[in-house]
Every structure is written in structure tokens, then in C-alpha cells.
Amino acid sequence: MNSAHNILTPVQQDALKEIFNIGSGNAATTLSEAIHQPVLVSVPQIKVSTVEEALSSLVKPDLPVVCLVNIFVGDLSGCTLWLMPGDSALAFAQECWHKMPRAKNEAEFHFGHIHLEISSVLTESYLNTLGDMLELTAIPSPPLMLSGPMQKVMGRILGEYARFGEILAYVQNRFRFPGEAGTASGYFMMLPDAASLKRIMTAMKLEGS
């Protein structure tokens, strides 16, 4: 097996970072309009590791989390994850619900609907950026919601993803939402499969760099 650190060269990682920096900026703007809250986003990080390394690097493996998973297929295949600590996910969803115009027309609060919308908005923004810049298309599925200790949730997802190969290459962004009750944080990850990662490199003319 090749070293995990050799799957992407520094040039390739920088190119991916540039594309996903644009994607994250577009996502933050679209999400802010959707949930009627300010959205701050970090510079994207490119992570390369095995499943075991990814799970062992979790700072709080027992932290309860809510996680939305989007599978996408097309020219690119893989999945996206929207993850938020469970203790803030409910309060954040309630704050969003009260600020969203259509909430006035709903009979009751739907915790899951808020996070489903966030996951869908972020996934579509990133995939649209790849489509616009690289002419690679992908269609996302409806999100699947998981909850539980972070290590258990991530282990289930990454274990499924590992069918595509033992080494993972993924993009990670932190989104922050300054609100009346403080600042909530969530994390978005995009994990293309091995074949899709190669297609991205080819489209950027960096397959041999």
C-alpha cells in the first residue's frame, strides 16, 4: 500500500484548496440567505489519511453529534458530511427556524428539516463549483441523518467509504454561525472516491504533478 501522504502532491493539494475555497465562499453566501443568519467559514483543509488515522485523530471521540450524509453520483462519486455537536444542534436549529420566513407557515418545529436543508445547500454549492470550474457533474441523493458518539458515527461512514480504497482524501471546512445565544459551529466534509479524485486531477491537468 502506498503511503497515505503520497496520494496527493503539494501542488495538487494547493489546487484543490483553491477550488474548494471558492466552493466554501459560495456555500457560505447561499447558506446565509437560506437560514437568515450570518455565516463565517474557514479556509478549507485537505486531509489525507487511512480510516484508522482519521478516527484516531478525533479530539472528542465520545462527543454526541448529529451528522447528515449526502451520497453523490455522476462524473464524480462519493459523499459529503454535515456534522454538528448534539448539544448545540437543537438550539441552533430552533434559532434558524424562527428566522426563516416559511417557518411562520409551518404548524410545528422540525429539527431534522433545518439540518437537512443545511446539508443540501452546502453539498449543492460545492458540487456546482466543481461543475462550473471543471465541467464535472454529480447528482446528490437526499441526506441521511445519523446521530451518536462522534467516533461511532464517523466509523460507520468512513467504514463504508473505505470500500473505495484504504486511503482517504477529503476536504474539510468549519462553518460558524454568530447568533443571539452565542456562536454555533459545524463541520462540512467532502469525500470523493479514488476514481473521482483522479478525474478532478485530470480536469485540472495535474494528474502527474
Buried (B, 14 or more C-beta within 10 A) or exposed (E): EEEBEEBBEEEBBEBBBEBBBBBBBBBBEBBBEBBEBEBEBBEBBBBBBBBEEBBEEBEEBEBBBBBBBBBBBEBBBBBBBBBBBBEBBBEBBBBBBEEBEEBEEEEEEBBEBBBBBBBBBBBBBBBBBBBEBBEBBBEBEEBBBBEBBBBBBBBBBBEEBBEBBEBBBBBBBBBBBEBEEEEBBBBBBBBBBBBBBEBBBEBBEBEEE
